[in-house]
Amino acid sequence: MDVLSLGLLMFGCAVAVLAGLIKGMVGFGMPMILISGLSSVLPPDVALGWLILPTLVTNGWQALRQGVRAAWESIRRFRLFLVAGFVVMILSAQLVAIVPAKAMLWAIGLPITLYAGATLLGRPLRLPHPPGRKIEAGVGAVAGFFGGISGVWGPPTVALLTALDTEKTEQIRVQGVIYGAGAVVLMGAHLTSGVLNSDTMPASGLLVVPALLGMWIGFRIHDRIEQAAFRKLTLIVLLIAGLNLIRRAVFAV
């Protein structure tokens, strides 16, 4: 391994620790932080390949933290969201190889920036309460589309759970279930698309350990300290990440 490759992997591990830390505290944000950090030094499709395995493993831990039965109940409650999201995710994943890098950066960065900025300004995305079946399926489809092309499907999911007034502990678990199941579909889709391949798979596996370490620290903080301040911090980090992606899209060739 040359010095450049080693440096890239060390940087990826540092980003994975930060992403795991934020995810452990508030339940979401890992793919967004990973895709933003990694794509600052890697092509977007390679960055996407690197984030798949740490996202899968950490979501499994998050989903099963209260046990299998609780996770299964969450799957039953949000099954329409899951089905719609997964169908669209499989389809949109095939676009990664043909969508220009500039367009992908805009597609990821703009929604992240708008979501984080609006929420920090006290104007979060609002859905009817309670959302009907069409809205639930529609939000799932939007989440699946962005998940397929970028590995990022958090903002629409968080918006839906917030609109349903989901209790904090359940919201963390439900996010783990939704993101975890989505990560399985994403991995399968990108094994087909070629994004997860013999070059990206080893690096993706290496990032699992630092991601788990960061998440363990995040869980400990979450269990002991009030969550609202950390959610605000997460939104600030996501806003910076989104603005960085937009910057790269503006200056992309």
C-alpha positions as CSV (number, residue, x, y, z in Angstrom):
1,M,0.0,0.0,0.0
2,D,1.4,3.4,-1.0
3,V,1.5,6.5,1.2
4,L,-1.4,8.1,-0.6
5,S,-3.7,5.1,-0.2
6,L,-2.7,4.8,3.5
7,G,-3.5,8.5,4.0
8,L,-6.9,8.1,2.3
9,L,-7.8,5.2,4.6
10,M,-6.7,7.0,7.7
11,F,-8.8,10.0,6.7
12,G,-11.7,7.7,6.0
13,C,-11.4,6.1,9.5
14,A,-11.4,9.6,11.1
15,V,-14.6,10.5,9.2
16,A,-16.1,7.1,10.2
17,V,-15.5,7.8,13.9
18,L,-17.1,11.2,13.6
19,A,-20.1,9.8,11.7
20,G,-20.5,7.0,14.2
21,L,-20.4,9.5,17.1
22,I,-23.1,11.6,15.7
23,K,-25.2,8.6,14.7
24,G,-24.9,7.2,18.2
25,M,-26.1,10.4,19.7
26,V,-29.1,11.2,17.5
27,G,-29.7,8.1,15.4
28,F,-29.0,9.5,11.9
29,G,-26.3,11.3,9.9
30,M,-23.8,8.6,9.2
31,P,-24.2,8.3,5.4
32,M,-24.4,12.1,5.0
33,I,-21.2,12.7,7.0
34,L,-19.4,9.9,5.3
35,I,-20.4,10.8,1.8
36,S,-19.5,14.5,2.4
37,G,-16.2,13.7,4.0
38,L,-15.1,10.9,1.7
39,S,-16.2,12.6,-1.5
40,S,-13.9,15.5,-0.6
41,V,-10.9,13.2,-1.4
42,L,-12.5,10.5,-3.5
43,P,-14.8,10.4,-6.6
44,P,-18.5,10.3,-5.4
45,D,-19.1,6.7,-6.7
46,V,-16.0,5.4,-4.8
47,A,-17.0,7.3,-1.6
48,L,-20.5,5.7,-1.9
49,G,-18.8,2.3,-2.1
50,W,-16.8,2.9,1.0
51,L,-19.8,3.9,3.2
52,I,-21.9,0.9,2.5
53,L,-20.6,-1.7,5.0
54,P,-20.1,0.6,8.0
55,T,-23.7,2.0,7.4
56,L,-25.0,-1.6,7.3
57,V,-23.3,-2.8,10.4
58,T,-24.0,0.3,12.6
59,N,-27.7,0.3,11.6
60,G,-28.0,-3.3,12.6
61,W,-26.7,-2.5,16.1
62,Q,-29.0,0.5,16.3
63,A,-32.1,-1.4,15.2
64,L,-31.5,-4.3,17.6
65,R,-30.4,-2.3,20.7
66,Q,-33.8,-2.9,22.4
67,G,-34.1,-6.5,21.0
68,V,-35.5,-8.3,18.0
69,R,-39.2,-8.0,19.0
70,A,-39.1,-4.2,19.2
71,A,-37.3,-4.1,15.9
72,W,-40.0,-6.3,14.3
73,E,-42.8,-4.1,15.6
74,S,-41.1,-1.1,14.0
75,I,-40.9,-2.9,10.7
76,R,-44.6,-3.7,10.8
77,R,-45.6,-0.1,11.6
78,F,-43.6,1.4,8.8
79,R,-43.9,-1.4,6.2
80,L,-45.4,0.9,3.5
81,F,-42.5,3.4,3.8
82,L,-40.0,0.6,3.6
83,V,-41.6,-1.1,0.5
84,A,-41.9,2.1,-1.4
85,G,-38.4,3.2,-0.5
86,F,-36.7,-0.1,-1.4
87,V,-38.3,-0.4,-4.8
88,V,-37.2,3.1,-5.8
89,M,-33.8,2.6,-4.2
90,I,-33.1,-0.5,-6.4
91,L,-34.0,1.5,-9.5
92,S,-32.1,4.6,-8.7
93,A,-29.0,2.7,-7.7
94,Q,-28.5,1.8,-11.3
95,L,-28.2,5.5,-12.2
96,V,-24.9,5.9,-10.3
97,A,-22.7,4.8,-13.2
98,I,-24.4,7.2,-15.7
99,V,-25.2,10.3,-13.6
100,P,-22.4,12.9,-13.9
101,A,-20.4,13.5,-10.7
102,K,-21.5,17.2,-10.7
103,A,-25.1,16.3,-10.8
104,M,-24.7,13.7,-8.0
105,L,-23.0,16.3,-5.8
106,W,-25.9,18.7,-6.3
107,A,-28.4,16.0,-5.7
108,I,-26.9,15.1,-2.4
109,G,-25.7,18.5,-1.2
110,L,-28.7,20.7,-1.9
111,P,-31.3,18.6,0.0
112,I,-28.9,18.2,3.0
113,T,-28.3,21.9,3.1
114,L,-31.9,22.9,2.8
115,Y,-33.0,20.4,5.4
116,A,-30.4,21.3,8.0
117,G,-30.6,25.1,7.3
118,A,-34.4,25.2,7.5
119,T,-34.5,23.1,10.7
120,L,-31.8,25.3,12.4
121,L,-33.9,28.4,11.5
122,G,-36.9,26.8,13.1
123,R,-38.6,25.9,9.9
124,P,-38.4,22.1,9.6
125,L,-40.0,20.2,6.8
126,R,-43.7,19.8,7.7
127,L,-46.0,16.9,6.8
128,P,-49.7,16.6,7.5
129,H,-50.4,14.9,10.8
130,P,-50.9,12.1,10.6
131,P,-49.5,11.4,7.1
132,G,-51.8,9.3,4.9
133,R,-50.7,6.2,3.1
134,K,-50.0,8.1,-0.1
135,I,-47.7,10.6,1.7
136,E,-46.0,7.8,3.6
137,A,-45.3,5.9,0.4
138,G,-44.3,9.2,-1.4
139,V,-41.8,10.1,1.4
140,G,-40.5,6.5,1.3
141,A,-40.0,6.8,-2.5
142,V,-38.1,10.1,-2.1
143,A,-35.9,8.6,0.6
144,G,-35.2,5.6,-1.6
145,F,-34.3,7.7,-4.6
146,F,-31.6,9.6,-2.7
147,G,-30.5,6.5,-0.9
148,G,-30.0,4.7,-4.2
149,I,-27.8,7.4,-5.8
150,S,-25.9,8.5,-2.7
151,G,-26.5,6.2,0.3
152,V,-28.3,9.2,2.0
153,W,-31.9,8.8,3.0
154,G,-32.1,10.3,6.4
155,P,-33.8,13.7,6.0
156,P,-37.1,12.4,4.5
157,T,-37.2,9.6,7.1
158,V,-36.6,12.0,10.0
159,A,-39.3,14.3,8.7
160,L,-41.8,11.5,8.6
161,L,-41.0,10.2,12.1
162,T,-41.2,13.8,13.4
163,A,-44.6,14.3,11.8
164,L,-45.8,11.1,13.6
165,D,-44.6,12.4,17.0
166,T,-42.5,9.3,17.5
167,E,-41.2,8.9,21.0
168,K,-37.4,9.5,21.2
169,T,-36.2,5.9,22.0
170,E,-38.6,4.5,19.4
171,Q,-37.5,7.0,16.9
172,I,-33.9,6.0,17.3
173,R,-34.8,2.4,16.9
174,V,-37.1,2.9,13.9
175,Q,-34.4,4.9,12.2
176,G,-32.0,1.9,12.7
177,V,-34.6,-0.5,11.3
178,I,-35.4,1.7,8.3
179,Y,-31.8,2.6,7.5
180,G,-30.6,-0.9,8.3
181,A,-33.0,-2.6,5.9
182,G,-32.3,0.1,3.4
183,A,-28.5,-0.6,3.8
184,V,-29.1,-4.3,2.9
185,V,-31.0,-3.3,-0.2
186,L,-28.4,-0.6,-1.0
187,M,-25.6,-3.2,-0.8
188,G,-27.4,-5.6,-3.0
189,A,-28.2,-2.9,-5.6
190,H,-24.6,-1.7,-5.7
191,L,-23.2,-5.1,-6.0
192,T,-25.2,-5.1,-9.2
193,S,-24.3,-1.6,-10.2
194,G,-20.6,-2.2,-9.7
195,V,-20.1,0.5,-7.1
196,L,-19.3,-2.1,-4.4
197,N,-16.5,-4.1,-6.0
198,S,-13.1,-5.7,-5.3
199,D,-11.6,-2.2,-5.0
200,T,-14.1,-0.6,-2.7
201,M,-15.2,-3.6,-0.6
202,P,-11.9,-3.9,1.5
203,A,-11.9,-0.2,2.3
204,S,-15.6,-0.3,3.2
205,G,-14.9,-3.2,5.5
206,L,-12.0,-1.4,7.2
207,L,-14.3,1.5,8.1
208,V,-16.6,-0.7,10.1
209,V,-14.4,-0.8,13.2
210,P,-13.9,3.0,13.6
211,A,-17.6,3.6,12.8
212,L,-18.6,1.1,15.6
213,L,-16.1,2.8,18.0
214,G,-17.6,6.2,17.3
215,M,-21.1,4.9,17.7
216,W,-20.3,3.3,21.0
217,I,-19.1,6.6,22.3
218,G,-22.2,8.3,20.9
219,F,-24.5,5.9,22.6
220,R,-22.9,6.5,25.9
221,I,-23.3,10.3,25.5
222,H,-26.9,9.9,24.3
223,D,-27.8,7.8,27.4
224,R,-26.5,10.4,29.8
225,I,-27.0,13.8,28.3
226,E,-30.1,15.7,27.0
227,Q,-30.5,15.1,23.3
228,A,-31.7,18.4,21.9
229,A,-28.3,20.1,22.1
230,F,-26.7,17.3,20.2
231,R,-29.4,17.3,17.6
232,K,-28.6,20.9,17.0
233,L,-24.9,20.2,16.8
234,T,-25.7,17.4,14.3
235,L,-27.7,19.8,12.1
236,I,-24.8,22.2,12.1
237,V,-22.4,19.5,11.0
238,L,-24.8,18.4,8.3
239,L,-25.2,22.0,7.1
240,I,-21.4,22.3,6.8
241,A,-21.3,18.9,5.0
242,G,-24.0,20.0,2.6
243,L,-22.4,23.3,1.8
244,N,-19.1,21.5,1.2
245,L,-20.8,19.2,-1.4
246,I,-22.4,22.2,-3.1
247,R,-19.0,23.9,-3.2
248,R,-17.5,20.8,-4.9
249,A,-20.5,20.7,-7.3
250,V,-20.0,24.4,-8.3
251,F,-16.3,23.9,-9.0
252,A,-16.5,20.4,-10.5
253,V,-15.3,20.1,-14.1
